[in-house]
Amino acid sequence: TDGHQKMSKSLNNHIGIAEPPQEIYGKVMSIPDPLILDYFELVTDVPEEEITEFKEQLKTRSVNPMNLKKRLAHEIVRQFHGKRAADEAQEHFTQVFQKREIPEEIPEQAVDLKELRRKILKRGPSPGILPLMYQVYGHSAQEPIDIVDLLLTLKLVETRSEGARLVHDKAVQINGERIKSRYIPLELVRDGSIMKVGKRRFVRIAIREEDSTQRSIVS
């Protein structure tokens, strides 16, 4: 359990041991404070004497729970991915979530703009898309694309329903701009743009070379 619900992939609240170190670290940092000791006891090899000390510190409020979570997250990542990965995950968390900085190393993912166009033309845009885009983005609103198609292309989500939920929850950003609608102007998808999903996932967009003519339009 995550403190509220049974942990499962469908609820997006599970912590998979095969997930990237940064993802594991971030998810551990999100657990409720009352579960800190349970995780130490059940998941780590931290000595019982030290866990007892943590319990006393929490009881007397002589320690910030976040500091214990950092230790917990580091221990769990270290066990499954090694100390170096744990150190890097901790540094990443500090940089992105405490200092609110963009990570230095962001994975790059290719985007074929022609394919994004083809998908929305095949399904046919929903009525009212262009007026809604104009209302949200003003004069920049032009050719629409489905942001969920983009999320799937960038491998930031596994299903359309997951992508739609993230957009609805306003958990998607491009270059720091929060996406406010399901459909966005094509011109927002630029070569080198940084897409952020949730609190931990970043991808740098790379427009495929065969789209070089379109690149000159959107750059």
Stockholm file with secondary structure:
# STOCKHOLM 1.0

chainA/1-219         TDGHQKMSKSLNNHIGIAEPPQEIYGKVMSIPDPLILDYFELVTDVPEEEITEFKEQLKTRSVNPMNLKKRLAHEIVRQFHGKRAADEAQEHFTQVFQKREIPEEIPEQAVDLKELRRKILKRGPSPGILPLMYQVYGHSAQEPIDIVDLLLTLKLVETRSEGARLVHDKAVQINGERIKSRYIPLELVRDGSIMKVGKRRFVRIAIREEDSTQRSIVS
#=GR chainA/1-219 SS CCSSSCCCTTTTCCCCTTSCHHHHHHHHHTSCGGGHHHHHHHHCCCCHHHHHHHHHHHHHTCSCHHHHHHHHHHHHHHHHHCHHHHHHHHHHHIIIIISCCCCSCCCEEEECHHHHHHHHHHHCCCTTHHHHHHHHHGGGCCSEEEHHHHHHHTTSCSSHHHHHHHHHTTCEEETTEECCSSEEEGGGCCTTCEEEETTTEEEEEEECGGGHHHHHHHC
#=GC SS_cons         CCSSSCCCTTTTCCCCTTSCHHHHHHHHHTSCGGGHHHHHHHHCCCCHHHHHHHHHHHHHTCSCHHHHHHHHHHHHHHHHHCHHHHHHHHHHHIIIIISCCCCSCCCEEEECHHHHHHHHHHHCCCTTHHHHHHHHHGGGCCSEEEHHHHHHHTTSCSSHHHHHHHHHTTCEEETTEECCSSEEEGGGCCTTCEEEETTTEEEEEEECGGGHHHHHHHC
//
